[in-house]
Each structure stands twice: as C-alpha cells, then as structure tokens.
Amino acid sequence: MRQTVTVLAVMEVLVAFFVSAMIPPAFRVWHALFEVLLVAAAFGAVAAMARHPHEVSGTRLVLRTGWSGELSVPLAAVRSASYGMRTVPGRGLRRVPGENGGVACSVSSAVNVRIRLDPPLAVDLGGPGEVTADTVYLSADAADAFVRAVKEASREIPR
C-alpha cells in the first residue's frame, strides 16, 4: 500500500504541471495550493504507514507497535514462543481481556505470536496502570520466521 500511494503521489506531482497549464491563470495559485496539500497528505499517509519491525538482539526482544510505542523484553525471561492466531480488541500496548497476565503489543486487534515469560515482566501501560505480564501477544508479518528467531536467540542466553 505504501508503494502504491507513493507512486500515485509522484504521478500527481507530474500531472499537476500539465493541469496547471490548462486552467485559467486566475485559478493556478489555488490549484497549486490544492496540489501541495494533496501531495503532503499522500506523503503523510506513507509516513504513517511506515513499519518499525520487531527486533531480536543478543539480550533483548524489542516489540514495536508503530506509532503506539514499544515493549522491551529481556531474552532471559522468554520461556517459549509460538504461532497462533487470536483477536485482542484495541491497538497499541494493552491488557488482554480475560487474562490477568496477558498483554498485547500490536497495531491492530489481530495477533499471531504468543510469547510466554518466566519470570513475569512488569509492564507500564500508561493510563491503565501497570500489569505483571507472563504472556505477550504480538503481530508479525512473517510469524514463523519471527518465532524461530526468538527461539534461537533465547537458547543462546545462559539461564
């Protein structure tokens, strides 16, 4: 989607010059202002859709939720990672309804990876307060590859 919007915005810039040449001179300033706002909105949408992928480093697992922040989990606390589709209402970093120690960390309500933590991790949710999380649900584009990467990295951590 980002690529499509980018191509359309670039094409709009090119077409704007041809359209400007065809409209009466009195309306060219208004047309130019409209085009600037249209192209700025398009590139703003592209920037808003930019992905900030999760990161598996040597000691930490950084789970990002785009514009909603991130959650940093020490790899030493990761006990298991598995693939599984689920819906958790809301977006961003939030509690999972019906699970005392469940936290979801995703941009949308669909999650496809579950990470079990031992010991549980204290997670500050901002307004709703703090929760002691023993399970983190997240969404990954390539869930199988992400689960493999987490398992490999957590095996290398001495316990």
PyMOL commands that set and color helices and strands:
alter all, ss='L'
color gray80, all
select helices_A, chain A and resi 2-22+25-48+66-68+75-77+143-155
alter helices_A, ss='H'
color red, helices_A
select strands_A, chain A and resi 55-56+60-64+70-74+78-87+92-95+102-106+110-124+130-138
alter strands_A, ss='S'
color yellow, strands_A
deselect
rebuild
show_as cartoon
